[in-house]
């Protein structure tokens, strides 16, 4: 299931997409499911 507001990346060609509408299916690229990208950690400001 695709999740609204999540970024997905293709492991084959590094294409990235941003989900703007949730749905039942998973995004596909290069005949494989794209993986959800985790947010990058923000450096702490001590």
GUTORGU-874631 format. One record per residue: residue number from 1; residue in three letters; chain; x, y, z of N, C-alpha, C in turn. Coordinates in Angstrom, 3 decimals, m for minus. Example, Ala and Ser with C-alpha at 12.3 -4.5 7.8 and 13.67 -1.06 7.14 Angstrom:
GUTORGU-874631
@resi 1 resn ALA chain A nxx 13.190 nyy m5.690 nzz 7.800 caxx 12.300 cayy m4.500 cazz 7.800 cxx 13.200 cyy m3.300 czz 7.800
@resi 2 resn SER chain A nxx 12.850 nyy m2.250 nzz 7.080 caxx 13.670 cayy m1.060 cazz 7.140 cxx 12.900 cyy 0.030 czz 7.870
end
This chain:
GUTORGU-874631
@resi 1 resn UNK chain A nxx 0.836 nyy m1.177 nzz 0.000 caxx 0.000 cayy 0.000 cazz 0.000 cxx 0.885 cyy 1.246 czz 0.000
@resi 2 resn UNK chain A nxx 0.634 nyy 2.154 nzz m0.887 caxx 1.392 cayy 3.403 cazz m0.921 cxx 0.840 cyy 4.370 czz 0.121
@resi 3 resn UNK chain A nxx 1.738 nyy 5.095 nzz 0.772 caxx 1.374 cayy 5.974 cazz 1.869 cxx 1.526 cyy 7.434 czz 1.461
@resi 4 resn UNK chain A nxx 0.521 nyy 8.216 nzz 1.729 caxx 0.504 cayy 9.630 cazz 1.402 cxx 1.667 cyy 10.358 czz 2.066
@resi 5 resn UNK chain A nxx 2.398 nyy 11.153 nzz 1.283 caxx 3.491 cayy 11.956 cazz 1.811 cxx 4.821 cyy 11.244 czz 1.939
@resi 6 resn UNK chain A nxx 4.882 nyy 9.964 nzz 1.604 caxx 6.133 cayy 9.203 cazz 1.714 cxx 6.908 cyy 9.281 czz 0.407
@resi 7 resn UNK chain A nxx 8.228 nyy 9.227 nzz 0.517 caxx 9.109 cayy 9.178 cazz m0.650 cxx 9.490 cyy 7.727 czz m0.905
@resi 8 resn UNK chain A nxx 9.521 nyy 7.356 nzz m2.166 caxx 9.904 cayy 6.010 cazz m2.570 cxx 11.072 cyy 6.108 czz m3.530
@resi 9 resn UNK chain A nxx 11.987 nyy 5.115 nzz m3.474 caxx 13.157 cayy 5.100 cazz m4.353 cxx 13.317 cyy 3.726 czz m4.986
@resi 10 resn UNK chain A nxx 13.651 nyy 3.731 nzz m6.281 caxx 13.948 cayy 2.508 cazz m7.014 cxx 15.401 cyy 2.138 czz m6.745
@resi 11 resn UNK chain A nxx 15.648 nyy 0.896 nzz m6.351 caxx 16.999 cayy 0.440 cazz m6.058 cxx 17.818 cyy 0.200 czz m7.324
@resi 12 resn UNK chain A nxx 17.146 nyy 0.061 nzz m8.469 caxx 17.843 cayy m0.194 cazz m9.733 cxx 18.356 cyy 1.108 czz m10.376
@resi 13 resn UNK chain A nxx 17.453 nyy 2.080 nzz m10.558 caxx 17.806 cayy 3.288 cazz m11.310 cxx 17.822 cyy 4.557 czz m10.455
@resi 14 resn UNK chain A nxx 17.541 nyy 4.430 nzz m9.152 caxx 17.544 cayy 5.538 cazz m8.199 cxx 16.494 cyy 6.611 czz m8.473
@resi 15 resn UNK chain A nxx 15.447 nyy 6.259 nzz m9.193 caxx 14.336 cayy 7.184 cazz m9.387 cxx 13.615 cyy 7.367 czz m8.066
@resi 16 resn UNK chain A nxx 13.277 nyy 8.620 nzz m7.737 caxx 12.542 cayy 8.912 cazz m6.507 cxx 11.186 cyy 9.497 czz m6.855
@resi 17 resn UNK chain A nxx 10.161 nyy 9.122 nzz m6.073 caxx 8.833 cayy 9.685 cazz m6.243 cxx 8.305 cyy 10.104 czz m4.879
@resi 18 resn UNK chain A nxx 7.361 nyy 11.026 nzz m4.888 caxx 6.667 cayy 11.461 cazz m3.684 cxx 5.207 cyy 11.087 czz m3.872
@resi 19 resn UNK chain A nxx 4.650 nyy 10.336 nzz m2.925 caxx 3.271 cayy 9.877 cazz m3.026 cxx 2.325 cyy 11.027 czz m2.686
@resi 20 resn UNK chain A nxx 1.464 nyy 11.399 nzz m3.628 caxx 0.508 cayy 12.483 cazz m3.421 cxx m0.912 cyy 11.972 czz m3.250
@resi 21 resn UNK chain A nxx m1.091 nyy 10.660 nzz m3.415 caxx m2.412 cayy 10.059 cazz m3.223 cxx m2.214 cyy 8.617 czz m2.780
@resi 22 resn UNK chain A nxx m2.736 nyy 8.277 nzz m1.603 caxx m2.584 cayy 6.922 cazz m1.079 cxx m3.395 cyy 5.938 czz m1.909
@resi 23 resn UNK chain A nxx m2.940 nyy 4.694 nzz m1.936 caxx m3.641 cayy 3.677 cazz m2.701 cxx m3.325 cyy 2.283 czz m2.192
@resi 24 resn UNK chain A nxx m3.986 nyy 1.298 nzz m2.796 caxx m3.827 cayy m0.097 cazz m2.387 cxx m2.546 cyy m0.718 czz m2.923
@resi 25 resn UNK chain A nxx m2.104 nyy m0.309 nzz m4.096 caxx m0.932 cayy m0.918 cazz m4.710 cxx 0.356 cyy m0.254 czz m4.268
@resi 26 resn UNK chain A nxx 1.468 nyy m0.956 nzz m4.487 caxx 2.796 cayy m0.419 cazz m4.193 cxx 3.371 cyy 0.161 czz m5.482
@resi 27 resn UNK chain A nxx 4.119 nyy 1.268 nzz m5.397 caxx 4.729 cayy 1.835 cazz m6.602 cxx 5.779 cyy 0.876 czz m7.172
@resi 28 resn UNK chain A nxx 5.788 nyy 0.759 nzz m8.492 caxx 6.728 cayy m0.119 cazz m9.187 cxx 7.632 cyy 0.683 czz m10.108
@resi 29 resn UNK chain A nxx 8.877 nyy 0.251 nzz m10.220 caxx 9.830 cayy 0.811 cazz m11.170 cxx 10.803 cyy m0.313 czz m11.511
@resi 30 resn UNK chain A nxx 11.180 nyy m0.426 nzz m12.758 caxx 12.091 cayy m1.487 cazz m13.210 cxx 11.545 cyy m2.861 czz m12.816
@resi 31 resn UNK chain A nxx 10.228 nyy m3.022 nzz m12.857 caxx 9.527 cayy m4.267 cazz m12.530 cxx 9.745 cyy m4.739 czz m11.095
@resi 32 resn UNK chain A nxx 10.086 nyy m3.827 nzz m10.177 caxx 10.268 cayy m4.153 cazz m8.762 cxx 9.555 cyy m3.101 czz m7.924
@resi 33 resn UNK chain A nxx 9.143 nyy m3.507 nzz m6.706 caxx 8.525 cayy m2.556 cazz m5.797 cxx 9.563 cyy m1.550 czz m5.322
@resi 34 resn UNK chain A nxx 9.146 nyy m0.299 nzz m5.223 caxx 10.031 cayy 0.747 cazz m4.725 cxx 10.016 cyy 0.725 czz m3.203
@resi 35 resn UNK chain A nxx 11.142 nyy 1.095 nzz m2.589 caxx 11.269 cayy 1.076 cazz m1.136 cxx 11.003 cyy 2.454 czz m0.554
@resi 36 resn UNK chain A nxx 10.367 nyy 2.482 nzz 0.619 caxx 10.097 cayy 3.731 cazz 1.321 cxx 11.416 cyy 4.291 czz 1.837
@resi 37 resn UNK chain A nxx 11.633 nyy 5.586 nzz 1.633 caxx 12.834 cayy 6.246 cazz 2.127 cxx 12.585 cyy 6.777 czz 3.526
@resi 38 resn UNK chain A nxx 13.503 nyy 6.491 nzz 4.426 caxx 13.412 cayy 6.986 cazz 5.794 cxx 13.926 cyy 8.432 czz 5.830
@resi 39 resn UNK chain A nxx 13.388 nyy 9.242 nzz 6.725 caxx 13.882 cayy 10.621 cazz 6.838 cxx 15.353 cyy 10.643 czz 7.246
@resi 40 resn UNK chain A nxx 16.078 nyy 11.604 nzz 6.724 caxx 17.486 cayy 11.740 cazz 7.072 cxx 17.582 cyy 12.375 czz 8.463
@resi 41 resn UNK chain A nxx 18.488 nyy 11.871 nzz 9.299 caxx 18.625 cayy 12.450 cazz 10.645 cxx 19.181 cyy 13.869 czz 10.555
@resi 42 resn UNK chain A nxx 18.694 nyy 14.727 nzz 11.423 caxx 19.154 cayy 16.108 cazz 11.479 cxx 20.254 cyy 16.206 czz 12.529
@resi 43 resn UNK chain A nxx 21.318 nyy 16.881 nzz 12.195 caxx 22.416 cayy 17.035 cazz 13.136 cxx 21.954 cyy 17.846 czz 14.347
@resi 44 resn UNK chain A nxx 22.377 nyy 17.426 nzz 15.507 caxx 21.983 cayy 18.145 cazz 16.724 cxx 22.759 cyy 19.448 czz 16.835
@resi 45 resn UNK chain A nxx 22.098 nyy 20.460 nzz 17.349 caxx 22.760 cayy 21.748 cazz 17.551 cxx 22.922 cyy 21.968 czz 19.047
@resi 46 resn UNK chain A nxx 24.046 nyy 21.561 nzz 19.553 caxx 24.308 cayy 21.632 cazz 20.996 cxx 24.473 cyy 23.033 czz 21.472
end
